[in-house]
Amino acid sequence: MRPTSFLYTKPEDWGRVVLRVVRSWWYMLHLTAIALVMAFSFKSYNRHNRIVASQFIYNSTWQVLPWFTALAALVSLVIIRIVVVTALSYGLSAYALEMVVRVLVLELIPLTAAMFVALRAGLAFNVGDALAVAAAASPDRSMQAQARLRAELVPQVVANAFAVLTLAMVSSVIVLVLAYMNLYGLSPWGVADYTRTVGRVFNPAVTIGFIAKTICFGLAVAVIPTSAILEMHRYGLRPSSTVQPGAVRLLFVLLLIEAA
């Protein structure tokens, strides 16, 4: 497959490149809609699919949860200490906790969890033969293809979305505990001020936005690399570089969600 960038394309081929890009994004959105519909369908959760989904969840979440949480806590501890010391030096200690919560918990932790799951489970997974054959057919017309997508795609989508949500939530709780200990130590007398500040940050609108953003991160990590690989199987394409299929698009979507 030739590079699709306009820098490497003749002007007379720009229309073909645009159509290819539009087709690729439409295929991704189509597959996302199919995955969501199947994920909310009771038919997708038979005994076999539940076992497969539990295996994916174990591999993508439970195996990496302890050391990812430890690494996130270590990095967050350094950032918290820098923010607290800087705020104290400028006489802004009253805003230190709010800054830590907004920067780490609301922004960096969910994005880090999404990129970690993408690198480990999304960009590096190997599509099975059954899923590749299903992608070669029209997934919305063939009942056999639907069954294969339901058995192979839905468990991976659920597991990757669950992994992002779990890693982000657990790491956020650890960061909140570390922030309290850095500001107040082991004293219980700071609980009232601490909960008041955290509650002021996590108002209903921010909380809903935080949960929605984390879920969107999980859905993007679960679907975008999958759709890129399946598109290659379906249309007989070859990767244009050594970058994993869907890596650039996934990064773009994650940044778009974060900006929104």
C-alpha positions as CSV (number, residue, x, y, z in Angstrom):
1,M,0.0,0.0,0.0
2,R,1.4,3.4,-1.0
3,P,1.6,6.2,1.5
4,T,-1.6,8.2,1.6
5,S,0.0,11.5,2.6
6,F,-0.4,14.3,0.1
7,L,3.3,14.9,0.3
8,Y,4.0,11.6,-1.5
9,T,1.0,11.8,-3.9
10,K,0.7,13.4,-7.3
11,P,-2.0,16.1,-7.5
12,E,-4.1,14.0,-9.9
13,D,-4.2,11.2,-7.3
14,W,-5.4,13.4,-4.5
15,G,-9.1,12.5,-5.1
16,R,-8.3,8.8,-4.9
17,V,-6.4,9.3,-1.6
18,V,-9.3,11.3,-0.1
19,L,-11.7,8.5,-1.0
20,R,-9.4,5.9,0.5
21,V,-9.2,7.9,3.7
22,V,-12.9,8.5,3.9
23,R,-13.5,4.8,3.2
24,S,-11.1,3.8,6.0
25,W,-12.7,6.1,8.5
26,W,-16.2,5.0,7.5
27,Y,-15.1,1.3,7.9
28,M,-13.9,2.2,11.4
29,L,-17.1,3.9,12.4
30,H,-19.2,1.0,10.9
31,L,-17.2,-1.5,12.9
32,T,-17.6,0.6,16.0
33,A,-21.4,0.6,15.6
34,I,-21.4,-3.1,15.0
35,A,-19.3,-3.8,18.1
36,L,-21.5,-1.6,20.2
37,V,-24.7,-3.2,19.0
38,M,-23.2,-6.7,19.6
39,A,-21.8,-5.7,23.0
40,F,-25.3,-4.6,24.2
41,S,-26.9,-7.7,22.7
42,F,-27.8,-10.6,25.1
43,K,-26.9,-13.1,22.4
44,S,-23.3,-12.1,22.6
45,Y,-23.0,-13.4,26.2
46,N,-23.4,-17.1,25.9
47,R,-21.2,-19.5,27.8
48,H,-18.4,-19.6,25.2
49,N,-18.2,-15.8,24.8
50,R,-18.3,-15.3,28.6
51,I,-15.3,-17.6,29.0
52,V,-13.4,-15.9,26.2
53,A,-14.2,-12.4,27.5
54,S,-13.1,-13.4,31.0
55,Q,-9.8,-14.6,29.6
56,F,-9.2,-11.4,27.7
57,I,-10.1,-9.4,30.9
58,Y,-7.7,-11.4,32.9
59,N,-4.9,-10.9,30.4
60,S,-5.5,-7.3,29.8
61,T,-6.4,-6.1,33.3
62,W,-5.6,-8.4,36.2
63,Q,-2.1,-9.4,35.0
64,V,-0.9,-5.8,34.7
65,L,-3.0,-4.1,37.3
66,P,-0.5,-4.4,40.3
67,W,2.6,-3.2,38.5
68,F,0.9,-0.6,36.4
69,T,-0.6,0.8,39.6
70,A,2.8,0.8,41.3
71,L,4.4,2.6,38.3
72,A,1.6,5.1,38.1
73,A,1.8,5.7,41.9
74,L,5.6,6.2,41.7
75,V,5.4,8.7,38.8
76,S,2.4,10.5,40.3
77,L,4.3,10.8,43.7
78,V,7.1,12.6,41.9
79,I,4.7,14.9,40.1
80,I,2.7,15.6,43.3
81,R,5.8,16.5,45.2
82,I,6.9,18.9,42.5
83,V,3.5,20.6,42.4
84,V,3.3,20.9,46.2
85,V,6.8,22.3,46.6
86,T,6.3,24.7,43.8
87,A,2.9,25.9,45.1
88,L,4.4,26.4,48.6
89,S,7.4,28.4,47.2
90,Y,5.0,30.8,45.5
91,G,2.5,31.0,48.4
92,L,-0.2,29.1,46.5
93,S,-0.5,26.1,48.8
94,A,-4.3,26.4,48.8
95,Y,-4.4,25.5,45.2
96,A,-1.9,22.7,45.2
97,L,-4.4,19.9,45.9
98,E,-6.9,21.2,43.3
99,M,-4.1,21.4,40.7
100,V,-2.9,17.9,41.5
101,V,-6.5,16.5,41.1
102,R,-7.2,18.4,37.9
103,V,-3.8,17.6,36.2
104,L,-3.3,14.0,37.3
105,V,-6.7,12.5,38.0
106,L,-8.7,14.2,35.4
107,E,-6.2,14.4,32.6
108,L,-3.0,12.4,32.8
109,I,-4.2,9.1,34.5
110,P,-7.0,8.2,32.0
111,L,-4.8,9.1,29.0
112,T,-1.9,7.1,30.3
113,A,-4.1,4.1,31.0
114,A,-5.5,4.3,27.5
115,M,-2.1,4.5,25.8
116,F,-0.8,1.7,28.0
117,V,-3.7,-0.7,27.1
118,A,-3.3,0.3,23.5
119,L,0.4,-0.5,23.4
120,R,-0.1,-3.8,25.3
121,A,-3.4,-5.1,24.0
122,G,-4.6,-3.0,21.2
123,L,-1.7,-2.4,18.9
124,A,0.1,-5.6,19.5
125,F,-2.7,-8.2,19.4
126,N,-2.9,-10.7,16.7
127,V,-6.2,-11.1,14.9
128,G,-7.3,-14.7,14.7
129,D,-8.1,-16.5,11.5
130,A,-11.8,-16.6,12.2
131,L,-12.0,-12.9,12.7
132,A,-9.9,-12.2,9.6
133,V,-12.2,-14.4,7.5
134,A,-15.2,-12.6,9.0
135,A,-13.7,-9.3,8.0
136,A,-13.2,-10.4,4.5
137,A,-17.0,-10.9,4.2
138,S,-19.6,-8.2,4.7
139,P,-20.0,-8.2,8.5
140,D,-23.6,-6.9,8.3
141,R,-24.8,-9.4,5.7
142,S,-23.3,-12.8,6.5
143,M,-24.8,-14.5,9.6
144,Q,-21.6,-16.6,9.9
145,A,-19.5,-13.5,9.8
146,Q,-21.7,-12.0,12.5
147,A,-21.3,-15.0,14.7
148,R,-17.5,-14.9,14.3
149,L,-17.4,-11.2,15.1
150,R,-19.6,-11.8,18.1
151,A,-17.3,-14.5,19.3
152,E,-14.0,-12.8,18.6
153,L,-14.5,-9.1,18.4
154,V,-17.0,-8.4,21.3
155,P,-14.8,-10.1,24.0
156,Q,-11.8,-8.1,22.9
157,V,-13.8,-4.8,22.8
158,V,-15.3,-5.4,26.3
159,A,-11.9,-6.5,27.8
160,N,-10.0,-3.5,26.4
161,A,-12.6,-1.0,27.5
162,F,-12.8,-2.7,30.9
163,A,-9.0,-2.5,31.2
164,V,-8.8,1.2,30.5
165,L,-11.6,2.0,32.9
166,T,-10.2,-0.2,35.7
167,L,-6.6,1.0,35.4
168,A,-7.7,4.6,35.3
169,M,-10.1,4.3,38.3
170,V,-7.7,2.3,40.5
171,S,-4.7,4.6,39.7
172,S,-6.9,7.7,40.4
173,V,-7.8,6.4,43.8
174,I,-4.1,5.7,44.6
175,V,-3.2,9.2,43.4
176,L,-5.9,10.8,45.6
177,V,-4.5,8.9,48.7
178,L,-0.9,10.0,47.8
179,A,-2.0,13.6,47.4
180,Y,-3.6,13.6,50.9
181,M,-0.5,12.0,52.5
182,N,1.8,14.6,50.8
183,L,-0.3,17.5,52.0
184,Y,-1.5,16.4,55.4
185,G,0.6,13.3,56.3
186,L,-1.0,10.7,58.4
187,S,-3.1,13.2,60.3
188,P,-6.9,12.7,60.1
189,W,-7.5,16.4,60.7
190,G,-7.2,17.3,57.0
191,V,-10.0,15.0,55.8
192,A,-12.7,17.8,55.9
193,D,-10.7,20.3,53.9
194,Y,-9.5,17.5,51.6
195,T,-12.9,16.1,50.8
196,R,-14.3,19.6,50.3
197,T,-11.6,20.5,47.8
198,V,-11.9,17.2,45.9
199,G,-15.7,17.5,45.9
200,R,-15.4,21.0,44.5
201,V,-13.4,19.7,41.6
202,F,-15.6,16.6,41.0
203,N,-18.9,18.4,40.5
204,P,-21.6,16.5,38.7
205,A,-20.6,17.8,35.3
206,V,-16.9,17.1,35.7
207,T,-17.7,13.6,37.1
208,I,-19.9,12.7,34.1
209,G,-17.3,14.1,31.7
210,F,-14.5,12.1,33.4
211,I,-16.4,8.8,33.2
212,A,-17.6,9.5,29.6
213,K,-14.0,10.4,28.6
214,T,-12.6,7.2,30.1
215,I,-15.2,5.1,28.4
216,C,-14.5,6.8,25.1
217,F,-10.8,6.1,25.6
218,G,-11.6,2.4,26.2
219,L,-13.8,2.2,23.2
220,A,-11.2,3.9,20.9
221,V,-8.4,1.6,22.2
222,A,-10.6,-1.5,21.7
223,V,-11.9,-0.7,18.2
224,I,-9.5,1.4,16.2
225,P,-6.5,-1.0,16.0
226,T,-8.9,-3.8,15.4
227,S,-10.6,-2.0,12.5
228,A,-7.3,-1.1,11.0
229,I,-6.1,-4.7,10.9
230,L,-9.4,-6.1,9.8
231,E,-9.5,-3.5,7.0
232,M,-6.2,-4.7,5.8
233,H,-7.5,-8.3,5.7
234,R,-10.8,-7.3,4.0
235,Y,-9.3,-5.2,1.2
236,G,-6.0,-7.0,0.8
237,L,-3.9,-4.1,1.8
238,R,-0.3,-4.1,3.1
239,P,1.0,-1.7,5.8
240,S,2.8,1.3,4.4
241,S,5.3,1.5,7.2
242,T,6.6,-0.4,10.2
243,V,4.1,1.4,12.5
244,Q,1.4,-0.8,13.8
245,P,-1.9,-0.4,11.9
246,G,-4.1,2.2,13.4
247,A,-1.4,3.7,15.7
248,V,-1.5,7.2,14.3
249,R,-5.3,7.2,14.0
250,L,-5.6,6.0,17.6
251,L,-3.3,8.7,18.9
252,F,-5.3,11.3,16.9
253,V,-8.6,10.1,18.3
254,L,-7.3,10.0,21.9
255,L,-6.0,13.6,21.6
256,L,-9.3,14.6,20.0
257,I,-11.2,13.1,22.9
258,E,-8.9,14.7,25.4
259,A,-9.2,18.1,23.8
260,A,-13.0,17.8,23.7
